[in-house]
Amino acid sequence: MLDSLTPGITKGLATPLMLAADQTNRILFKKAGTDSLLLDTVLNPAPGQKIPLKLAYSTELGIRSFITASEGNIPADSAVFFLFNQLPVELQADDVNVDAILFRFNGTDYVDAGVSWTNLEKNKLHPDQKKIAVVEDETPIRYIIRLKDRSTGEFLPDGLGLADVSLSYLPGQRQIVSVKGRLTRGKWRFYSEAAAY
């Protein structure tokens, strides 16, 4: 049980937790001092298998999810992230379901980068972790995300009629990128923020 979490700080066991191999193992996370279950999962590891598992939990962000942690260092020319949809109803109505599609700047225009998040639900961490190159030939790569309405196939516009969400990321780190909206001069605009974990 954890009694407190600090943003940007990882807490956990100093040594790996041992699980029974080839058997069902249930892992529970409860709010400290209570029987209130935050999250649980069932694992069935093979002999000798390591399962890197992290819990992302924030009442402020509405995140309550396990995230599979990739092992090893992230090269400085890459970024690894999960996507979190925190759009207000002014930019995405509650009954509108979207896919997020990554676009890369090719020098003249943004083109589909071949990376997407199918069914990016509101106020949920998408389960797919993505790795992207952020530098090419010592030049930073610019990316945007566009949100496609699953019913109409159209990209969601912001208050200015623009569909582009500038992607903020932290090179060389694992992170959660949140897609958000803010009111600027009376118009709702898309933006994103990255938080390392």
C-alpha positions in Angstrom: 0.0 0.0 0.0 1.1 3.5 -0.7 0.1 6.4 1.5 1.3 9.2 -0.6 2.5 9.9 -4.2 4.4 12.9 -5.4 4.1 13.9 -9.1 7.1 12.9 -11.1 8.4 10.6 -8.4 8.4 6.8 -8.7 7.7 4.8 -5.6 7.8 1.0 -5.2 9.8 -2.0 -4.0 13.6 -1.8 -4.0 13.7 -5.5 -5.0 11.5 -7.3 -7.5 8.3 -9.0 -6.2 8.5 -12.7 -6.6 5.5 -14.4 -8.1 4.7 -18.1 -8.4 5.5 -19.3 -11.9 2.9 -21.0 -14.1 0.2 -20.0 -11.6 -2.4 -17.3 -11.3 -1.1 -14.4 -9.2 -3.4 -11.5 -8.2 -1.8 -8.1 -7.4 -3.9 -5.5 -5.6 -3.3 -1.9 -4.9 -5.4 -0.4 -2.1 -5.6 3.1 -0.7 -3.4 3.1 2.4 -5.2 2.6 5.7 -8.4 1.5 4.0 -9.9 -1.5 2.1 -10.6 0.7 -0.9 -9.3 -1.1 -4.0 -7.6 1.2 -6.5 -6.7 -1.3 -9.1 -5.9 -5.0 -9.4 -4.6 -7.4 -12.1 -4.0 -11.1 -12.6 -0.7 -12.4 -13.9 0.5 -15.8 -14.9 4.3 -15.5 -15.4 6.5 -18.2 -17.0 9.5 -19.4 -15.0 12.1 -16.7 -14.9 9.9 -14.2 -16.6 10.2 -10.5 -15.5 7.1 -8.5 -15.8 7.8 -4.7 -15.6 4.6 -3.2 -14.4 3.8 0.3 -13.3 0.7 1.9 -11.8 -0.4 5.3 -13.1 -2.8 6.9 -10.6 -3.9 10.5 -10.3 -7.3 11.7 -9.0 -6.6 15.1 -10.5 -5.9 13.6 -14.0 -8.5 10.9 -13.8 -5.8 8.2 -14.4 -6.2 4.8 -12.8 -4.4 2.3 -15.0 -1.6 -0.2 -15.2 1.1 0.7 -17.7 3.5 -1.8 -19.0 7.0 -0.4 -18.6 9.5 -1.0 -21.3 12.9 -2.0 -20.1 16.2 -0.3 -20.8 17.2 3.3 -21.5 15.4 5.5 -24.0 17.9 6.9 -26.5 18.1 10.8 -26.6 16.9 10.7 -30.3 13.6 9.0 -29.3 10.6 9.4 -27.0 8.4 6.7 -25.5 4.9 7.7 -24.4 1.3 6.8 -23.6 -1.5 9.2 -24.8 -4.1 10.5 -22.4 -7.2 12.3 -23.6 -8.1 15.2 -21.3 -10.2 17.2 -23.8 -13.0 19.4 -22.5 -16.5 18.9 -23.8 -16.1 22.2 -25.8 -13.5 20.4 -28.0 -14.8 16.8 -27.9 -18.5 16.1 -27.0 -18.9 13.2 -24.6 -20.8 11.2 -27.3 -18.0 11.6 -29.9 -15.4 8.8 -30.1 -12.1 9.5 -31.7 -8.9 7.9 -33.0 -5.7 9.8 -32.6 -3.4 9.9 -35.6 0.2 11.1 -35.6 1.5 13.3 -38.4 5.1 14.2 -39.1 6.4 17.3 -40.8 8.3 16.4 -44.0 9.6 19.9 -44.7 6.6 21.2 -46.5 3.5 19.6 -45.0 2.4 17.1 -42.2 2.1 13.6 -43.5 0.6 10.5 -41.7 3.5 8.9 -39.7 1.8 5.5 -39.6 1.2 5.7 -35.8 -2.3 5.8 -34.3 -4.3 5.2 -31.1 -7.6 3.5 -31.9 -10.5 4.6 -29.7 -8.8 7.3 -27.6 -11.4 7.5 -24.8 -11.9 10.6 -22.8 -10.3 10.8 -19.4 -8.5 7.4 -19.9 -4.9 6.5 -20.5 -4.7 4.7 -23.8 -3.1 1.3 -23.3 -0.7 1.5 -26.3 2.8 2.8 -25.6 4.4 4.3 -28.7 8.1 5.0 -29.5 8.9 7.7 -32.0 12.1 9.2 -33.4 12.5 12.9 -32.3 15.7 13.7 -34.1 16.8 13.0 -37.7 20.2 14.1 -39.0 20.7 16.2 -35.9 17.4 18.1 -36.6 14.4 17.9 -34.3 11.4 16.2 -35.9 8.0 18.1 -35.6 4.9 16.1 -35.0 1.2 16.9 -34.6 -1.8 14.7 -33.6 -5.2 14.9 -35.3 -8.3 13.5 -33.7 -10.6 11.6 -36.1 -14.3 11.3 -35.3 -14.9 7.5 -35.5 -18.5 8.1 -36.9 -17.9 10.8 -39.5 -14.2 10.2 -40.4 -13.7 14.0 -40.0 -10.9 15.5 -37.9 -12.1 17.4 -34.9 -11.6 21.2 -35.2 -10.7 23.6 -32.4 -12.4 27.0 -31.9 -10.4 28.4 -34.8 -11.3 25.5 -37.1 -7.8 24.0 -36.8 -7.4 20.2 -36.4 -3.7 20.1 -35.4 -2.6 19.3 -31.8 1.1 20.2 -31.4 2.8 17.3 -29.8 4.9 18.0 -26.7 7.3 15.3 -25.7 10.5 14.8 -23.6 13.3 13.3 -25.7 15.0 10.3 -24.1 12.3 9.7 -21.6 9.2 7.6 -20.8 6.2 9.8 -20.5 2.5 10.4 -20.5 1.4 12.9 -23.1 -1.9 14.5 -22.3 -4.1 16.0 -25.1 -5.9 19.0 -23.6 -7.8 22.2 -24.4 -7.6 25.8 -23.1 -9.6 28.9 -23.6 -7.5 31.6 -25.3 -9.1 34.9 -26.2 -12.6 33.4 -26.2 -11.7 30.4 -28.4 -11.0 26.8 -27.3 -7.6 25.6 -28.6 -5.9 22.2 -28.6 -2.6 21.7 -26.8 -0.5 18.9 -25.3 1.7 18.4 -22.2 4.2 15.7 -21.4 5.0 14.3 -17.9 7.9 11.9 -17.4 7.4 8.8 -15.3 
